Structure formats: C-alpha cells, structure tokens
Amino acid sequence: MLVTGAAGQLGTAFRKLIDATFVDVEEIDLRDPATLQRALETLQPEGIINCAAYTAVDRAEDEEDLATLINGAAVGVMAAYAANAGISFVTFSTDYVFSGDADEPYLESSPPNPMSAYGRSKLVGERAALETNPDALVIRTSWLVSGTHPNFVATMLRLARDREVRVVDDQQGCPTLADDLAAATLESLHAGAGGILHLTNGGITTWYEFAREAVSLAGIDPDRIVPCSTDEYPTPARRPAYSVLGSERRAALGIKELPAWRESLPAVVEGLTR
C-alpha cells in the first residue's frame, strides 16, 4: 500500500495502523503529473491511499490553479493508475464542496455547489477520480483535527492560555478526529466501498462550542473563548455556514459509526499538551 501526504495529520494517523510505503512531497511532487506518473510506475503499489492535498483554504483564493493541480489533476492521475493496475484507490474530499446554505445534513447524493476556490479544487478531484476510476473511493469529511499537528484545536489551546479568543458561533459542522477517520477508511476499503462516502465523527457543533470544549479539557478557562459572528471575522474564502455531513451509504456498507467527537477529543487535547 502507498500512502501519500505521509507528513500530514491523516498520513500520520495511518502510520499507526498499517505497514505501508509512506511518501510526502519530497518523494512525489503532485504539482507535476508526468513526474507523479513515473513515480507510481516505479513504486508499483498494491493500493493507494491519497492523503496529500492543498489545504490552505484562504490562500487558494489567489492560487486556485495550484490548488486544482494538486487536489484535482494529481488525483486523476493516481485514480487512473489504480484503475489500470487493478488496485484500490481512496482519496479524501471536504464539506467545502457544498454551499453551506442547507438546513439538514448533506448526503452523498446531495448536489455539490462549492463557494470557494478550495472547494472547487476538491470537487475537481472527486470528479477526476470517479470519471477515470469508477471503483475509486472518495471520502468526504470535515473539520479534521489530530493530537499530532497544527490545527484548529492546537491554535485554540495556544491562544487561550494567554488571552481571550474570538471564535465564530454561526458555522455548524462535524469535527473529525484523524485517528478515527483513518480507522474508518481502512474498514471502508475492507468492505469494498467505492464512490462517494461521508465519514465524520458523530455530533454537530459550532467552532465556538468546539473551542470551548477543547480548552476546558486542557484546564483552561472556557470563558476565554468569546463568540462572534462570521461577519465579524471575515476571511478571504467563504466558509459554509452549515456543513454537516450525513450518510445514506455507511450503514448499508456495514461500516461502523465513528465515535462522537466529544468522546475522541480528549485524546487529541492530550496529544497536543503532553
């Protein structure tokens, strides 16, 4: 098995679970499709788990071509290679492929309508994967955090130790813990899943509520987290106001429900504070 994006949150989570060939940008440059193709032909993997991605959501507004090259074209190259080689392929997408104006969870069949360059680039990757390899597995997830890398929880813990932190309370979603997602991904592969599949931890929250819970677990006064609106905290890329992902496929595939995010968050905080 080949795992790309080995140095990231999700790649690191897979290191705990499987014996595989782990590569990052130093070994494979996803910005060059020809180089990527040659690397795959040299490595001849027995399966591919693509954790590599362009994830700088705000910077993507100015670098959409680069984001689309990494999140779109490179995914298509890997998916096509896997199809021709007859091996499994899984890649990851995002809640940002939706507009965020719904009032009930987005399902795998919900029509995408991304409102940001990052979301558009990930949608290109979804389509490239499934057009070149109908057996590919495209896992959409959201609000990924871990106990090993810089992420939203890590930022909240760092800032709230010294001062009040304003956090938006009008964006809803489902936090996902990297270790839980990696385990569920392997379960999905073993179940022979293909197509689009939504996997997140259980429970809906806001960034504000999520931050309060995280800092409280770290022994920091949760009142240092102060609510604000999205309008009060503008960003270059538009964030979905409601990006809750539900699934109409997981249970039918026999894939266990991921734990509630509140159950898994303590391990994340412990990893970031020890």
Residue, then its C-alpha position, 0 to 999 in steps of 0.5 A: m500500500l502507498v500512502t501519500g501526504a505521509a507528513g500530514q495529520l491523516g498520513t500520520a494517523f495511518r502510520k499507526l495502523i498499517d505497514a505501508t510505503f509512506v511518501d510526502v512531497e519530497e518523494i512525489d511532487l503532485r504539482d507535476p503529473a508526468t513526474l507523479q506518473r513515473a513515480l507510481e510506475t516505479l513504486q508499483p503499489e498494491g493500493i493507494i491511499n491519497c492523503a496529500a492535498y492543498t489545504a490552505v483554504d484562504r490562500a487558494e483564493d489567489e492560487e486556485d490553479l495550484a490548488t486544482l493541480i494538486n487536489g484535482a489533476a494529481v488525483g486523476v492521475m493516481a485514480a487512473y493508475a489504480a484503475n489500470a493496475g487493478i488496485s484500490f484507490v481512496t482519496f479524501s474530499t471536504d464539506y467545502v464542496f457544498s454551499g453551506d446554505a442547507d438546513e439538514p445534513y448533506l448526503e452523498s447524493s446531495p448536489p455539490n455547489p462549492m463557494s470557494a476556490y478550495g472547494r472547487s479544487k476538491l470537487v475537481g478531484e472527486r470528479a477526476a477520480l470517479e470519471t477515470n476510476p469508477d471503483a475509486l473511493v472518495i471520502r468526504t469529511s470535515w473539520l479534521v483535527s489530530g493530537t499530532h499537528p497544527n490545527f484548529v484545536a492546537t491554535m485554540l489551546r495556544l491562544a487561550r492560555d494567554r488571552e481571550v479568543r474570538v471564535v465564530d458561533d454561526q458555522q455548524g459542522c462535524p469535527t473529525l478526529a484523524d485517528d478515527l477517520a483513518a480507522a474508518t477508511l481502512e474498514s471502508l476499503h475492507a468492505g469494498a466501498g467505492g464512490i462517494l462516502h461521508l465519514t465524520n465523527g458523530g455530533i454537530t457543533t459550532w467552532y465556538e462550542f468546539a473551542r470551548e470544549a477543547v480548552s476546558l479539557a486542557g484546564i483552561d478557562p472556557d470563558r476565554i473563548v468569546p463568540c462572534s459572528t462570521d461577519e465579524y471575522p471575515t476571511p478571504a474564502r467563504r466558509p459554509a455556514y452549515s456543513v454537516l455531513g450525513s450518510e445514506r451509504r455507511a450503514a448499508l456498507g456495514i461500516k461502523e459509526l465513528p465515535a462522537w467527537r466529544e468522546s475522541l477529543p480528549a485524546v487529541v487535547e492530550g496529544l497536543t499538551r503532553 
